[in-house]
């Protein structure tokens, strides 16, 4: 309870909860104000509070998210905060969809499909391709470097 802060208008005024769970702000001018609760591990809905100028001490409060009026200002957490993401379980599909998995799959397809394509190649075309490769020779590193 001691780590729960109550903020008025985004931190213009700050107070802490008392041991009995109550809080108070003093000398607040008439008008519309926003109360927010900051508590580790919990999320609270902000509350809009209207302090009456005509009737001193008269206060009306409403939750901001559903505009529901509150007869008494009791703040309860909407949910517990999730600070960590839950890791997805292992899946073969996630491995195959990753960039590395796609590259490996492509290389395996090339390794198994290229021999099949070469077998179906015209023998005359195969001879021409081999002769071109022999005439070009193996490029050396010095021929690739400029200068």
C-alpha positions in Angstrom: 0.0 0.0 0.0 2.9 2.4 0.7 4.0 2.3 -3.0 0.6 3.4 -4.3 0.7 7.0 -5.6 -2.4 9.0 -6.4 -1.8 11.8 -8.9 -4.0 14.8 -9.6 -3.9 16.4 -13.0 -0.9 14.4 -14.3 1.3 15.0 -11.2 0.5 18.6 -10.2 -0.4 17.2 -6.8 0.7 13.8 -5.5 -0.4 11.9 -2.5 0.1 8.4 -1.1 -2.5 6.0 0.3 -2.8 6.0 4.1 -2.7 2.6 5.8 -6.5 2.5 5.9 -6.6 2.8 2.1 -7.9 6.4 2.0 -6.2 9.4 0.3 -6.9 13.1 0.3 -6.0 16.3 -1.6 -6.3 19.7 0.1 -7.0 23.2 -1.3 -8.1 22.0 -4.8 -9.7 24.8 -6.9 -13.1 24.4 -8.4 -13.2 22.8 -11.9 -12.5 19.5 -13.6 -9.6 17.4 -12.4 -8.2 14.0 -13.3 -7.1 11.5 -10.7 -4.8 8.7 -11.7 -3.5 5.9 -9.5 0.0 4.6 -10.0 0.6 1.1 -8.4 3.3 -1.4 -9.4 1.7 -4.4 -11.1 -1.8 -3.0 -11.5 -3.7 -0.7 -13.9 -6.4 1.7 -12.7 -8.8 3.6 -14.8 -8.4 7.4 -14.5 -11.2 9.2 -12.8 -12.6 12.6 -13.8 -13.6 14.7 -10.7 -15.7 17.9 -10.9 -15.3 20.2 -7.9 -18.3 22.5 -7.7 -17.7 26.3 -7.5 -21.3 27.0 -6.3 -21.5 24.3 -3.6 -18.1 24.2 -1.8 -17.2 20.7 -0.9 -19.5 19.1 -3.5 -17.6 16.7 -5.7 -18.8 14.5 -8.6 -16.7 11.7 -10.0 -16.9 9.6 -13.1 -14.6 6.9 -14.7 -13.1 8.2 -17.9 -13.3 5.0 -19.9 -17.0 4.4 -19.6 -18.2 7.8 -18.2 -20.0 5.9 -15.4 -20.7 8.2 -12.5 -19.5 7.1 -9.1 -21.5 7.6 -6.0 -18.4 7.1 -3.8 -14.9 7.2 -5.0 -13.7 3.6 -4.7 -10.8 2.8 -7.0 -10.2 -0.8 -7.9 -7.7 -2.1 -10.4 -9.0 -3.0 -13.8 -6.3 -5.6 -14.4 -2.8 -6.7 -13.5 -0.1 -5.3 -15.6 1.9 -7.7 -17.9 5.5 -6.6 -17.9 6.9 -9.6 -19.8 5.8 -11.2 -23.0 5.1 -14.9 -22.9 7.5 -16.7 -25.1 5.9 -18.6 -28.0 6.4 -22.4 -27.8 8.7 -24.0 -30.3 7.2 -24.7 -33.7 8.7 -26.2 -36.9 6.7 -23.7 -39.0 8.3 -20.7 -37.2 11.7 -22.2 -37.9 10.9 -22.7 -41.6 9.4 -19.2 -41.9 12.6 -17.5 -40.5 15.0 -16.0 -43.1 17.6 -18.6 -42.2 15.2 -21.4 -42.7 14.1 -20.0 -46.1 17.7 -19.7 -47.2 18.5 -23.3 -46.2 15.3 -24.5 -47.9 16.2 -22.7 -51.1 19.8 -24.1 -51.1 18.5 -27.7 -50.5 16.0 -27.3 -53.4 18.8 -26.0 -55.7 21.1 -28.8 -54.6 18.6 -31.5 -55.4 16.9 -29.9 -58.4 20.0 -28.8 -60.3 21.3 -32.4 -61.0 17.8 -33.3 -62.3 17.8 -30.2 -64.6 21.3 -31.1 -65.9 20.2 -34.7 -66.7 17.3 -33.4 -68.8 19.6 -31.0 -70.7 20.2 -31.5 -74.4 23.6 -33.3 -74.8 24.7 -30.8 -77.4 23.8 -27.9 -75.1 25.7 -29.6 -72.3 28.9 -29.9 -74.5 28.7 -26.2 -75.4 28.4 -25.2 -71.8 31.4 -27.3 -70.8 33.5 -25.9 -73.6 32.6 -22.3 -72.5 33.6 -23.1 -69.0 37.0 -24.6 -70.1 37.8 -21.7 -72.4 37.1 -19.2 -69.6 39.3 -21.0 -67.1 39.2 -20.5 -63.4 39.3 -16.8 -62.5 42.1 -15.8 -60.2 41.8 -13.3 -57.4 44.3 -11.0 -59.1 42.1 -10.7 -62.2 39.1 -9.7 -60.0 41.0 -6.9 -58.3 41.2 -3.5 -60.0 44.6 -2.1 -61.0 
